[in-house]
Amino acid sequence: MFTNKSYVLEVLKEKSFSKAAKNLYISQPSLSASIKRIEAKIGAPIFDRSTTPVSLTEIGQKYIDKALDIQKIEDEFTSYLNDELSIIKGDVKIGGSNLFSSYILPPMIAEFNKHYPATNFIMYEDKTQALVSRLADGEIDLFIDNVVETTENLTAHFYMTETILLAVPKSFRINERLTDFALSYEDIKQNLHAAPDFPSVSPALFKKEPFIFLKSANDTGKKARLLCKKYGITPRVIFETDQQVTAYNITSSGMGICFVSDTLIKKTRERIDVVYYKLGDPEAHRNICFYTKSNRYLSNACRKFIEMNTVGKDIN
C-alpha cells in the first residue's frame, strides 16, 4: 500500500499527474496505473480527479499523513545506518533566507563537498518562520538565520556575529560633513568598523534624508525602526522592500539610505557610489546561528557540517 508512496507524494506536490510523471521519469499512464493500484488496495480514491488542479480526498489526506510518517522513519533509519557504517554521506536538508541561501551557504557547501563528496545538499530558501516550521515538521535538518529566539525545541549553534551599518549614497551632501566617520567597501572588508576606537554616528544626523526600509517582519527592518525611535527621529521612508539586498541595490542607485549588514557588504561586489557609517549601539549587532531541532537525531553529515562551520559553542 505504501511501497509507491513517493508517486502519490509527487502528484500531491505538483498537483498534476503529467508534471509528476516527468519528475519521476516514468510515463503518465504508468504513474496513473500505479496510483490506481494503491487506491484499489485502499478501496477508495486518494485524489479527486474532477477538480483542477487535482486535490486530495478525505481518505487521501489520511494516506498522505501516514506516508509522511513512514518517510520520516525511513529517513531517520537511513541516517542511523550511514552513521553506524562511519560514512559521512547522504542528504543534508538545509534552509536559509534569500541572503544566506545566495551568499553564505554556497561556499560552505562547496568546501564541505571537497572533503565529503558522498553528501548531497538539498536547499530550502524561505522566510524565518517558515524555516522554523519546516524544521519542526522534519522537512529540513537545519537552517541558518540571524533572528530566531531559541526555545526548548531549538538548539542554536553559533556561527558569527554580524554588524548593521548605515549605507548612504555617495552623492548625498551630508557625507561632506562626516568624512572622519566614513567607511569604504575595503574598510568593511578589513573589519575597520569593528575596531572599538573607530568613531560611530547617530541615526539622528540623517533625519532629513530619505530612507529605504525593509518591512517590519524582517529583523533588519525591526532594528531600523527601533534605532530611529531610540534616537528620536521619524525617518522619511520612500521605499519598503522584503529583501535586504534589494534595499542595498536601491541605495546604490542613489535613492536613499538603508540599514545593511556587514555580511551582505562583504559577500557582494563593491558599490563605489555608497559610503558606510558605523552605528554605536548594541542593537546594531546580532548573532548568526545554525538551528537544529532539540533532541532530534542528526546524521554524521549534518553534525560534521555544523562542526566545520561553527566555533563549537551552542546557545540554549
Summary of the structure (lengths in Angstrom):
residues: 316
radius of gyration: 24.4
end to end distance: 42.1
largest distance: 78.4
contacts: 955
relative contact order: 0.15
helix: 46%
strand: 23%
